[in-house]
Amino acid sequence: MNTETIVHPRLHHLGITTSNIDAMISWYRVVVGMDLVHRTDSATASTDGAPVIKSAWLTNDEANHRLAFVELPGLRADADKAQHRRIQHFAFAYRTLDELLGTYVRLKTQGITPVLCTDAGAQTAFYYADPDGNSVELHVDNYGDSWTSMEHMRHSTEFAAKPIGHFVDPDKLVKAREAGTSPSELSKRAWRDEFAPAKPYDPSDLL
C-alpha cells in the first residue's frame, strides 16, 4: 500500500436535503433523465428511536446513484442564502451543442427555462433553478476535448479577462444553429455579442 501517492477519485454523487422530495424527483427526471433506483419513507427504520426520514436514490447512467435526496422536516427557503457557505452550483455535461440546445427546447415546452445562459469560451452553459432553488448547470465543452478546453482556461487572455463569458439568448442560438451555423462559429459569434439577450441577465440569480 503506497501511502504517499495522491489518488484521484472521481466525483460519484451529490446528497441533497430537501423539504419536498416528490418535486425534486420529478424535476430531475424531466430535466436530466434521472431514474429512481430506490426510495424509502424511513431510511432509519432499523434504528430504534430514530426519526422518520424519507430518502431516494437516483441515477442517469451506470452508477448505482448520482443523486441522493433526503427529506427533512422543518427546512425552509432562506432569502439570504447568498450569504451562507454552501455548494454554489453543480453541472451536467452534454456531448454536443445540439444535445444542449435540444434539451433547452424540450424543457421550454414544459415551462422550465434557464435563469442565465453564457458562452464562456471553453463551454456553453445554461443555468437552471431546481424546485428548491439550487443552481443546476447544463453545459457542453465547446472544443469537444477536455485537454484543449483546459488549455483554453489556463492560457486564454480572453477567458482571464471575462471568465463568465458572454451572455447568450438560447432562442437566438437555436435559430442560428437551425440555419446551419456550426457550433464553433456560434461560439465565435457569441463572443462578438451577436446572440446577446434583449435584457441582460443578473449574475446574482446564480448566487
Rosetta constraint file for C-alpha pairs under 8 A:
AtomPair CA 12 CA 63 HARMONIC 7.85 0.50
AtomPair CA 12 CA 65 HARMONIC 7.97 0.50
AtomPair CA 12 CA 66 HARMONIC 6.23 0.50
AtomPair CA 13 CA 65 HARMONIC 6.61 0.50
AtomPair CA 13 CA 66 HARMONIC 4.10 0.50
AtomPair CA 13 CA 67 HARMONIC 5.40 0.50
AtomPair CA 13 CA 68 HARMONIC 7.38 0.50
AtomPair CA 14 CA 66 HARMONIC 6.27 0.50
AtomPair CA 14 CA 67 HARMONIC 4.98 0.50
AtomPair CA 14 CA 68 HARMONIC 6.21 0.50
AtomPair CA 15 CA 67 HARMONIC 5.86 0.50
AtomPair CA 15 CA 68 HARMONIC 4.56 0.50
AtomPair CA 15 CA 69 HARMONIC 5.92 0.50
AtomPair CA 15 CA 70 HARMONIC 7.54 0.50
AtomPair CA 16 CA 67 HARMONIC 7.44 0.50
AtomPair CA 16 CA 68 HARMONIC 6.14 0.50
AtomPair CA 16 CA 69 HARMONIC 4.99 0.50
AtomPair CA 16 CA 70 HARMONIC 6.29 0.50
AtomPair CA 17 CA 69 HARMONIC 5.77 0.50
AtomPair CA 17 CA 70 HARMONIC 4.77 0.50
AtomPair CA 17 CA 71 HARMONIC 5.79 0.50
AtomPair CA 17 CA 72 HARMONIC 6.64 0.50
AtomPair CA 18 CA 24 HARMONIC 7.88 0.50
AtomPair CA 18 CA 69 HARMONIC 6.81 0.50
AtomPair CA 18 CA 70 HARMONIC 6.09 0.50
AtomPair CA 18 CA 71 HARMONIC 4.84 0.50
AtomPair CA 18 CA 72 HARMONIC 6.27 0.50
AtomPair CA 18 CA 75 HARMONIC 7.03 0.50
AtomPair CA 18 CA 132 HARMONIC 6.98 0.50
AtomPair CA 19 CA 71 HARMONIC 5.25 0.50
AtomPair CA 19 CA 72 HARMONIC 5.82 0.50
AtomPair CA 19 CA 73 HARMONIC 6.46 0.50
AtomPair CA 19 CA 74 HARMONIC 7.44 0.50
AtomPair CA 19 CA 75 HARMONIC 5.68 0.50
AtomPair CA 19 CA 76 HARMONIC 7.30 0.50
AtomPair CA 20 CA 24 HARMONIC 6.53 0.50
AtomPair CA 20 CA 71 HARMONIC 6.48 0.50
AtomPair CA 21 CA 25 HARMONIC 6.13 0.50
AtomPair CA 21 CA 54 HARMONIC 7.72 0.50
AtomPair CA 21 CA 55 HARMONIC 7.72 0.50
AtomPair CA 21 CA 56 HARMONIC 7.84 0.50
AtomPair CA 21 CA 69 HARMONIC 6.70 0.50
AtomPair CA 21 CA 70 HARMONIC 7.20 0.50
AtomPair CA 21 CA 71 HARMONIC 5.76 0.50
AtomPair CA 22 CA 26 HARMONIC 6.21 0.50
AtomPair CA 23 CA 27 HARMONIC 6.10 0.50
AtomPair CA 23 CA 131 HARMONIC 6.54 0.50
AtomPair CA 24 CA 28 HARMONIC 6.24 0.50
AtomPair CA 24 CA 130 HARMONIC 7.26 0.50
AtomPair CA 24 CA 131 HARMONIC 6.21 0.50
AtomPair CA 24 CA 132 HARMONIC 7.61 0.50
AtomPair CA 25 CA 29 HARMONIC 6.15 0.50
AtomPair CA 25 CA 34 HARMONIC 7.89 0.50
AtomPair CA 25 CA 36 HARMONIC 7.76 0.50
AtomPair CA 26 CA 30 HARMONIC 6.34 0.50
AtomPair CA 27 CA 31 HARMONIC 6.03 0.50
AtomPair CA 27 CA 130 HARMONIC 6.89 0.50
AtomPair CA 27 CA 131 HARMONIC 7.22 0.50
AtomPair CA 28 CA 32 HARMONIC 5.61 0.50
AtomPair CA 28 CA 33 HARMONIC 6.48 0.50
AtomPair CA 28 CA 34 HARMONIC 5.66 0.50
AtomPair CA 29 CA 33 HARMONIC 4.47 0.50
AtomPair CA 29 CA 34 HARMONIC 4.40 0.50
AtomPair CA 29 CA 35 HARMONIC 6.34 0.50
AtomPair CA 30 CA 34 HARMONIC 7.61 0.50
AtomPair CA 30 CA 107 HARMONIC 7.78 0.50
AtomPair CA 31 CA 103 HARMONIC 7.85 0.50
AtomPair CA 31 CA 107 HARMONIC 6.81 0.50
AtomPair CA 32 CA 60 HARMONIC 7.41 0.50
AtomPair CA 32 CA 92 HARMONIC 7.94 0.50
AtomPair CA 33 CA 60 HARMONIC 5.88 0.50
AtomPair CA 34 CA 58 HARMONIC 5.79 0.50
AtomPair CA 34 CA 59 HARMONIC 5.10 0.50
AtomPair CA 34 CA 60 HARMONIC 4.59 0.50
AtomPair CA 35 CA 58 HARMONIC 5.33 0.50
AtomPair CA 35 CA 59 HARMONIC 5.37 0.50
AtomPair CA 35 CA 60 HARMONIC 5.91 0.50
AtomPair CA 36 CA 56 HARMONIC 7.25 0.50
AtomPair CA 36 CA 57 HARMONIC 6.18 0.50
AtomPair CA 36 CA 58 HARMONIC 4.56 0.50
AtomPair CA 36 CA 59 HARMONIC 6.77 0.50
AtomPair CA 37 CA 56 HARMONIC 7.60 0.50
AtomPair CA 37 CA 57 HARMONIC 5.53 0.50
AtomPair CA 37 CA 58 HARMONIC 5.25 0.50
AtomPair CA 37 CA 59 HARMONIC 6.87 0.50
AtomPair CA 37 CA 64 HARMONIC 7.38 0.50
AtomPair CA 37 CA 65 HARMONIC 7.13 0.50
AtomPair CA 38 CA 56 HARMONIC 5.73 0.50
AtomPair CA 38 CA 57 HARMONIC 5.38 0.50
AtomPair CA 38 CA 58 HARMONIC 7.26 0.50
AtomPair CA 39 CA 54 HARMONIC 7.66 0.50
AtomPair CA 39 CA 55 HARMONIC 5.77 0.50
AtomPair CA 39 CA 56 HARMONIC 4.25 0.50
AtomPair CA 39 CA 57 HARMONIC 6.43 0.50
AtomPair CA 40 CA 54 HARMONIC 5.75 0.50
AtomPair CA 40 CA 55 HARMONIC 5.48 0.50
AtomPair CA 40 CA 56 HARMONIC 6.46 0.50
AtomPair CA 41 CA 52 HARMONIC 6.97 0.50
AtomPair CA 41 CA 53 HARMONIC 6.26 0.50
AtomPair CA 41 CA 54 HARMONIC 4.25 0.50
AtomPair CA 41 CA 55 HARMONIC 6.51 0.50
AtomPair CA 42 CA 51 HARMONIC 7.90 0.50
AtomPair CA 42 CA 52 HARMONIC 4.79 0.50
AtomPair CA 42 CA 53 HARMONIC 4.63 0.50
AtomPair CA 42 CA 54 HARMONIC 5.08 0.50
AtomPair CA 42 CA 55 HARMONIC 6.99 0.50
AtomPair CA 43 CA 52 HARMONIC 7.16 0.50
AtomPair CA 43 CA 53 HARMONIC 5.59 0.50
AtomPair CA 43 CA 54 HARMONIC 6.23 0.50
AtomPair CA 43 CA 55 HARMONIC 6.07 0.50
AtomPair CA 44 CA 50 HARMONIC 6.15 0.50
AtomPair CA 44 CA 51 HARMONIC 7.09 0.50
AtomPair CA 44 CA 52 HARMONIC 6.61 0.50
AtomPair CA 44 CA 53 HARMONIC 6.66 0.50
AtomPair CA 45 CA 50 HARMONIC 7.37 0.50
AtomPair CA 45 CA 52 HARMONIC 7.11 0.50
AtomPair CA 53 CA 70 HARMONIC 6.88 0.50
AtomPair CA 53 CA 71 HARMONIC 6.18 0.50
AtomPair CA 53 CA 72 HARMONIC 6.38 0.50
AtomPair CA 54 CA 70 HARMONIC 5.88 0.50
AtomPair CA 54 CA 71 HARMONIC 5.18 0.50
AtomPair CA 54 CA 72 HARMONIC 7.45 0.50
AtomPair CA 55 CA 68 HARMONIC 7.19 0.50
AtomPair CA 55 CA 69 HARMONIC 5.47 0.50
AtomPair CA 55 CA 70 HARMONIC 4.50 0.50
AtomPair CA 55 CA 71 HARMONIC 6.21 0.50
AtomPair CA 56 CA 68 HARMONIC 5.73 0.50
AtomPair CA 56 CA 69 HARMONIC 5.20 0.50
AtomPair CA 56 CA 70 HARMONIC 6.75 0.50
AtomPair CA 57 CA 65 HARMONIC 5.71 0.50
AtomPair CA 57 CA 66 HARMONIC 7.50 0.50
AtomPair CA 57 CA 67 HARMONIC 5.90 0.50
AtomPair CA 57 CA 68 HARMONIC 4.57 0.50
AtomPair CA 57 CA 69 HARMONIC 6.50 0.50
AtomPair CA 58 CA 64 HARMONIC 7.78 0.50
AtomPair CA 58 CA 65 HARMONIC 5.03 0.50
AtomPair CA 58 CA 66 HARMONIC 5.98 0.50
AtomPair CA 58 CA 67 HARMONIC 5.27 0.50
AtomPair CA 58 CA 68 HARMONIC 6.42 0.50
AtomPair CA 59 CA 63 HARMONIC 6.56 0.50
AtomPair CA 59 CA 64 HARMONIC 6.51 0.50
AtomPair CA 59 CA 65 HARMONIC 4.46 0.50
AtomPair CA 59 CA 66 HARMONIC 4.86 0.50
AtomPair CA 59 CA 67 HARMONIC 6.47 0.50
AtomPair CA 60 CA 65 HARMONIC 7.88 0.50
AtomPair CA 60 CA 66 HARMONIC 7.32 0.50
AtomPair CA 77 CA 132 HARMONIC 7.49 0.50
AtomPair CA 80 CA 84 HARMONIC 7.30 0.50
AtomPair CA 81 CA 207 HARMONIC 7.74 0.50
AtomPair CA 82 CA 207 HARMONIC 5.24 0.50
AtomPair CA 88 CA 134 HARMONIC 7.80 0.50
AtomPair CA 88 CA 135 HARMONIC 6.79 0.50
AtomPair CA 88 CA 206 HARMONIC 7.57 0.50
AtomPair CA 88 CA 207 HARMONIC 6.71 0.50
AtomPair CA 89 CA 134 HARMONIC 6.77 0.50
AtomPair CA 89 CA 135 HARMONIC 4.75 0.50
AtomPair CA 89 CA 136 HARMONIC 5.64 0.50
AtomPair CA 89 CA 137 HARMONIC 6.88 0.50
AtomPair CA 89 CA 206 HARMONIC 7.90 0.50
AtomPair CA 90 CA 135 HARMONIC 6.86 0.50
AtomPair CA 90 CA 136 HARMONIC 5.38 0.50
AtomPair CA 90 CA 137 HARMONIC 6.00 0.50
AtomPair CA 91 CA 136 HARMONIC 5.74 0.50
AtomPair CA 91 CA 137 HARMONIC 4.32 0.50
AtomPair CA 91 CA 138 HARMONIC 5.71 0.50
AtomPair CA 91 CA 139 HARMONIC 7.19 0.50
AtomPair CA 92 CA 136 HARMONIC 7.78 0.50
AtomPair CA 92 CA 137 HARMONIC 6.19 0.50
AtomPair CA 92 CA 138 HARMONIC 5.00 0.50
AtomPair CA 92 CA 139 HARMONIC 6.41 0.50
AtomPair CA 93 CA 138 HARMONIC 5.96 0.50
AtomPair CA 93 CA 139 HARMONIC 5.03 0.50
AtomPair CA 93 CA 140 HARMONIC 5.58 0.50
AtomPair CA 93 CA 141 HARMONIC 7.69 0.50
AtomPair CA 94 CA 99 HARMONIC 6.23 0.50
AtomPair CA 94 CA 100 HARMONIC 6.15 0.50
AtomPair CA 94 CA 138 HARMONIC 7.32 0.50
AtomPair CA 94 CA 139 HARMONIC 6.03 0.50
AtomPair CA 94 CA 140 HARMONIC 5.02 0.50
AtomPair CA 94 CA 141 HARMONIC 7.75 0.50
AtomPair CA 95 CA 99 HARMONIC 6.91 0.50
AtomPair CA 95 CA 140 HARMONIC 6.21 0.50
AtomPair CA 95 CA 141 HARMONIC 7.43 0.50
AtomPair CA 95 CA 144 HARMONIC 7.25 0.50
AtomPair CA 96 CA 100 HARMONIC 6.69 0.50
AtomPair CA 96 CA 140 HARMONIC 6.07 0.50
AtomPair CA 96 CA 141 HARMONIC 7.62 0.50
AtomPair CA 96 CA 144 HARMONIC 7.46 0.50
AtomPair CA 97 CA 101 HARMONIC 6.10 0.50
AtomPair CA 97 CA 124 HARMONIC 7.97 0.50
AtomPair CA 97 CA 140 HARMONIC 5.94 0.50
AtomPair CA 97 CA 142 HARMONIC 7.60 0.50
AtomPair CA 97 CA 183 HARMONIC 6.61 0.50
AtomPair CA 98 CA 102 HARMONIC 5.77 0.50
AtomPair CA 99 CA 103 HARMONIC 6.05 0.50
AtomPair CA 100 CA 104 HARMONIC 6.28 0.50
AtomPair CA 100 CA 138 HARMONIC 7.20 0.50
AtomPair CA 100 CA 139 HARMONIC 6.68 0.50
AtomPair CA 100 CA 140 HARMONIC 6.74 0.50
AtomPair CA 101 CA 105 HARMONIC 6.33 0.50
AtomPair CA 101 CA 170 HARMONIC 7.46 0.50
AtomPair CA 101 CA 173 HARMONIC 7.87 0.50
AtomPair CA 101 CA 174 HARMONIC 6.36 0.50
AtomPair CA 102 CA 106 HARMONIC 6.17 0.50
AtomPair CA 103 CA 107 HARMONIC 6.05 0.50
AtomPair CA 104 CA 108 HARMONIC 6.02 0.50
AtomPair CA 104 CA 113 HARMONIC 7.40 0.50
AtomPair CA 104 CA 170 HARMONIC 7.69 0.50
AtomPair CA 105 CA 109 HARMONIC 6.53 0.50
AtomPair CA 106 CA 110 HARMONIC 7.00 0.50
AtomPair CA 107 CA 111 HARMONIC 6.49 0.50
AtomPair CA 107 CA 112 HARMONIC 5.11 0.50
AtomPair CA 107 CA 113 HARMONIC 6.69 0.50
AtomPair CA 108 CA 112 HARMONIC 5.10 0.50
AtomPair CA 108 CA 113 HARMONIC 5.44 0.50
AtomPair CA 113 CA 128 HARMONIC 6.75 0.50
AtomPair CA 114 CA 126 HARMONIC 6.00 0.50
AtomPair CA 114 CA 127 HARMONIC 5.25 0.50
AtomPair CA 114 CA 128 HARMONIC 4.42 0.50
AtomPair CA 114 CA 129 HARMONIC 7.27 0.50
AtomPair CA 115 CA 126 HARMONIC 7.75 0.50
AtomPair CA 115 CA 127 HARMONIC 5.81 0.50
AtomPair CA 115 CA 128 HARMONIC 5.57 0.50
AtomPair CA 115 CA 129 HARMONIC 7.09 0.50
AtomPair CA 115 CA 201 HARMONIC 7.60 0.50
AtomPair CA 115 CA 205 HARMONIC 6.91 0.50
AtomPair CA 115 CA 206 HARMONIC 7.86 0.50
AtomPair CA 116 CA 126 HARMONIC 6.03 0.50
AtomPair CA 116 CA 127 HARMONIC 5.30 0.50
AtomPair CA 116 CA 128 HARMONIC 7.35 0.50
AtomPair CA 116 CA 167 HARMONIC 7.58 0.50
AtomPair CA 116 CA 201 HARMONIC 5.95 0.50
AtomPair CA 116 CA 202 HARMONIC 7.64 0.50
AtomPair CA 116 CA 203 HARMONIC 7.43 0.50
AtomPair CA 116 CA 205 HARMONIC 7.74 0.50
AtomPair CA 116 CA 206 HARMONIC 7.85 0.50
AtomPair CA 117 CA 124 HARMONIC 7.66 0.50
AtomPair CA 117 CA 125 HARMONIC 5.76 0.50
AtomPair CA 117 CA 126 HARMONIC 4.38 0.50
AtomPair CA 117 CA 127 HARMONIC 6.18 0.50
AtomPair CA 117 CA 167 HARMONIC 5.76 0.50
AtomPair CA 117 CA 168 HARMONIC 5.52 0.50
AtomPair CA 117 CA 169 HARMONIC 6.78 0.50
AtomPair CA 117 CA 170 HARMONIC 7.01 0.50
AtomPair CA 118 CA 124 HARMONIC 5.84 0.50
AtomPair CA 118 CA 125 HARMONIC 5.46 0.50
AtomPair CA 118 CA 126 HARMONIC 6.57 0.50
AtomPair CA 118 CA 164 HARMONIC 7.12 0.50
AtomPair CA 118 CA 165 HARMONIC 6.06 0.50
AtomPair CA 118 CA 166 HARMONIC 5.43 0.50
AtomPair CA 118 CA 167 HARMONIC 4.30 0.50
AtomPair CA 118 CA 168 HARMONIC 5.24 0.50
AtomPair CA 119 CA 123 HARMONIC 6.03 0.50
AtomPair CA 119 CA 124 HARMONIC 4.31 0.50
AtomPair CA 119 CA 125 HARMONIC 6.37 0.50
AtomPair CA 119 CA 164 HARMONIC 7.71 0.50
AtomPair CA 119 CA 165 HARMONIC 5.31 0.50
AtomPair CA 119 CA 166 HARMONIC 5.37 0.50
AtomPair CA 119 CA 167 HARMONIC 6.43 0.50
AtomPair CA 119 CA 168 HARMONIC 6.73 0.50
AtomPair CA 119 CA 187 HARMONIC 6.64 0.50
AtomPair CA 119 CA 190 HARMONIC 6.55 0.50
AtomPair CA 119 CA 191 HARMONIC 7.37 0.50
AtomPair CA 120 CA 124 HARMONIC 6.06 0.50
AtomPair CA 120 CA 125 HARMONIC 7.66 0.50
AtomPair CA 120 CA 159 HARMONIC 7.17 0.50
AtomPair CA 120 CA 162 HARMONIC 7.92 0.50
AtomPair CA 120 CA 163 HARMONIC 6.32 0.50
AtomPair CA 120 CA 164 HARMONIC 5.49 0.50
AtomPair CA 120 CA 165 HARMONIC 3.74 0.50
AtomPair CA 120 CA 166 HARMONIC 6.35 0.50
AtomPair CA 121 CA 142 HARMONIC 7.01 0.50
AtomPair CA 121 CA 152 HARMONIC 7.84 0.50
AtomPair CA 121 CA 159 HARMONIC 6.87 0.50
AtomPair CA 121 CA 165 HARMONIC 6.50 0.50
AtomPair CA 121 CA 187 HARMONIC 6.89 0.50
AtomPair CA 121 CA 191 HARMONIC 7.82 0.50
AtomPair CA 122 CA 141 HARMONIC 6.01 0.50
AtomPair CA 122 CA 142 HARMONIC 5.38 0.50
AtomPair CA 122 CA 143 HARMONIC 6.60 0.50
AtomPair CA 122 CA 149 HARMONIC 5.02 0.50
AtomPair CA 122 CA 150 HARMONIC 7.68 0.50
AtomPair CA 122 CA 152 HARMONIC 6.42 0.50
AtomPair CA 122 CA 153 HARMONIC 6.89 0.50
AtomPair CA 123 CA 139 HARMONIC 6.57 0.50
AtomPair CA 123 CA 140 HARMONIC 5.54 0.50
AtomPair CA 123 CA 141 HARMONIC 4.50 0.50
AtomPair CA 123 CA 142 HARMONIC 4.77 0.50
AtomPair CA 123 CA 143 HARMONIC 7.67 0.50
AtomPair CA 123 CA 149 HARMONIC 7.82 0.50
AtomPair CA 124 CA 139 HARMONIC 5.53 0.50
AtomPair CA 124 CA 140 HARMONIC 5.58 0.50
AtomPair CA 124 CA 141 HARMONIC 6.81 0.50
AtomPair CA 124 CA 142 HARMONIC 6.52 0.50
AtomPair CA 124 CA 187 HARMONIC 7.95 0.50
AtomPair CA 125 CA 137 HARMONIC 6.38 0.50
AtomPair CA 125 CA 138 HARMONIC 5.68 0.50
AtomPair CA 125 CA 139 HARMONIC 4.18 0.50
AtomPair CA 125 CA 140 HARMONIC 6.68 0.50
AtomPair CA 126 CA 137 HARMONIC 5.71 0.50
AtomPair CA 126 CA 138 HARMONIC 5.28 0.50
AtomPair CA 126 CA 139 HARMONIC 6.22 0.50
AtomPair CA 127 CA 135 HARMONIC 6.47 0.50
AtomPair CA 127 CA 136 HARMONIC 5.58 0.50
AtomPair CA 127 CA 137 HARMONIC 4.41 0.50
AtomPair CA 127 CA 138 HARMONIC 6.30 0.50
AtomPair CA 127 CA 206 HARMONIC 7.79 0.50
AtomPair CA 128 CA 135 HARMONIC 5.75 0.50
AtomPair CA 128 CA 136 HARMONIC 5.11 0.50
AtomPair CA 128 CA 137 HARMONIC 6.28 0.50
AtomPair CA 128 CA 138 HARMONIC 7.85 0.50
AtomPair CA 129 CA 133 HARMONIC 5.00 0.50
AtomPair CA 129 CA 134 HARMONIC 5.39 0.50
AtomPair CA 129 CA 135 HARMONIC 4.84 0.50
AtomPair CA 129 CA 136 HARMONIC 6.04 0.50
AtomPair CA 130 CA 134 HARMONIC 5.39 0.50
AtomPair CA 130 CA 135 HARMONIC 6.72 0.50
AtomPair CA 130 CA 136 HARMONIC 6.95 0.50
AtomPair CA 135 CA 206 HARMONIC 6.27 0.50
AtomPair CA 140 CA 144 HARMONIC 7.78 0.50
AtomPair CA 141 CA 145 HARMONIC 7.01 0.50
AtomPair CA 141 CA 146 HARMONIC 7.37 0.50
AtomPair CA 141 CA 149 HARMONIC 7.11 0.50
AtomPair CA 142 CA 149 HARMONIC 7.54 0.50
AtomPair CA 142 CA 183 HARMONIC 7.49 0.50
AtomPair CA 142 CA 184 HARMONIC 7.06 0.50
AtomPair CA 142 CA 187 HARMONIC 7.56 0.50
AtomPair CA 143 CA 148 HARMONIC 6.58 0.50
AtomPair CA 143 CA 149 HARMONIC 6.02 0.50
AtomPair CA 143 CA 184 HARMONIC 7.97 0.50
AtomPair CA 144 CA 149 HARMONIC 7.95 0.50
AtomPair CA 145 CA 149 HARMONIC 6.26 0.50
AtomPair CA 146 CA 150 HARMONIC 6.05 0.50
AtomPair CA 147 CA 151 HARMONIC 6.27 0.50
AtomPair CA 148 CA 152 HARMONIC 6.21 0.50
AtomPair CA 149 CA 153 HARMONIC 6.34 0.50
AtomPair CA 150 CA 154 HARMONIC 6.14 0.50
AtomPair CA 151 CA 155 HARMONIC 5.95 0.50
AtomPair CA 151 CA 156 HARMONIC 7.70 0.50
AtomPair CA 152 CA 156 HARMONIC 5.07 0.50
AtomPair CA 152 CA 159 HARMONIC 7.56 0.50
AtomPair CA 153 CA 159 HARMONIC 6.34 0.50
AtomPair CA 153 CA 160 HARMONIC 7.61 0.50
AtomPair CA 155 CA 160 HARMONIC 7.89 0.50
AtomPair CA 156 CA 160 HARMONIC 6.29 0.50
AtomPair CA 157 CA 161 HARMONIC 6.14 0.50
AtomPair CA 158 CA 162 HARMONIC 6.17 0.50
AtomPair CA 158 CA 163 HARMONIC 7.86 0.50
AtomPair CA 159 CA 163 HARMONIC 4.80 0.50
AtomPair CA 159 CA 164 HARMONIC 7.91 0.50
AtomPair CA 159 CA 165 HARMONIC 7.05 0.50
AtomPair CA 162 CA 166 HARMONIC 7.93 0.50
AtomPair CA 165 CA 191 HARMONIC 7.55 0.50
AtomPair CA 166 CA 190 HARMONIC 6.54 0.50
AtomPair CA 166 CA 191 HARMONIC 5.91 0.50
AtomPair CA 166 CA 193 HARMONIC 6.71 0.50
AtomPair CA 166 CA 196 HARMONIC 7.55 0.50
AtomPair CA 167 CA 190 HARMONIC 7.78 0.50
AtomPair CA 167 CA 193 HARMONIC 7.61 0.50
AtomPair CA 167 CA 195 HARMONIC 7.73 0.50
AtomPair CA 167 CA 196 HARMONIC 5.68 0.50
AtomPair CA 167 CA 197 HARMONIC 6.87 0.50
AtomPair CA 167 CA 200 HARMONIC 7.32 0.50
AtomPair CA 167 CA 201 HARMONIC 7.22 0.50
AtomPair CA 168 CA 172 HARMONIC 7.75 0.50
AtomPair CA 168 CA 173 HARMONIC 7.58 0.50
AtomPair CA 168 CA 190 HARMONIC 6.66 0.50
AtomPair CA 168 CA 193 HARMONIC 7.55 0.50
AtomPair CA 168 CA 195 HARMONIC 5.07 0.50
AtomPair CA 168 CA 196 HARMONIC 4.61 0.50
AtomPair CA 168 CA 197 HARMONIC 5.66 0.50
AtomPair CA 169 CA 173 HARMONIC 6.57 0.50
AtomPair CA 169 CA 195 HARMONIC 5.65 0.50
AtomPair CA 169 CA 196 HARMONIC 5.67 0.50
AtomPair CA 169 CA 197 HARMONIC 4.60 0.50
AtomPair CA 169 CA 198 HARMONIC 7.93 0.50
AtomPair CA 170 CA 174 HARMONIC 6.15 0.50
AtomPair CA 170 CA 195 HARMONIC 7.98 0.50
AtomPair CA 171 CA 175 HARMONIC 6.19 0.50
AtomPair CA 172 CA 176 HARMONIC 6.16 0.50
AtomPair CA 172 CA 195 HARMONIC 5.79 0.50
AtomPair CA 173 CA 177 HARMONIC 6.02 0.50
AtomPair CA 173 CA 186 HARMONIC 7.21 0.50
AtomPair CA 173 CA 195 HARMONIC 6.70 0.50
AtomPair CA 174 CA 178 HARMONIC 6.07 0.50
AtomPair CA 175 CA 179 HARMONIC 6.26 0.50
AtomPair CA 176 CA 180 HARMONIC 6.63 0.50
AtomPair CA 176 CA 181 HARMONIC 5.69 0.50
AtomPair CA 176 CA 186 HARMONIC 7.60 0.50
AtomPair CA 177 CA 181 HARMONIC 4.88 0.50
AtomPair CA 177 CA 182 HARMONIC 6.68 0.50
AtomPair CA 177 CA 183 HARMONIC 7.41 0.50
AtomPair CA 177 CA 186 HARMONIC 7.61 0.50
AtomPair CA 181 CA 185 HARMONIC 6.37 0.50
AtomPair CA 181 CA 186 HARMONIC 6.40 0.50
AtomPair CA 182 CA 186 HARMONIC 6.17 0.50
AtomPair CA 183 CA 187 HARMONIC 6.42 0.50
AtomPair CA 184 CA 188 HARMONIC 6.47 0.50
AtomPair CA 185 CA 189 HARMONIC 6.12 0.50
AtomPair CA 186 CA 190 HARMONIC 6.01 0.50
AtomPair CA 187 CA 191 HARMONIC 6.40 0.50
AtomPair CA 188 CA 192 HARMONIC 6.69 0.50
AtomPair CA 189 CA 193 HARMONIC 6.47 0.50
AtomPair CA 189 CA 194 HARMONIC 5.57 0.50
AtomPair CA 189 CA 195 HARMONIC 7.27 0.50
AtomPair CA 190 CA 194 HARMONIC 5.54 0.50
AtomPair CA 190 CA 195 HARMONIC 5.56 0.50
AtomPair CA 190 CA 196 HARMONIC 7.33 0.50
AtomPair CA 196 CA 200 HARMONIC 7.59 0.50
AtomPair CA 197 CA 201 HARMONIC 7.69 0.50
AtomPair CA 203 CA 207 HARMONIC 7.36 0.50
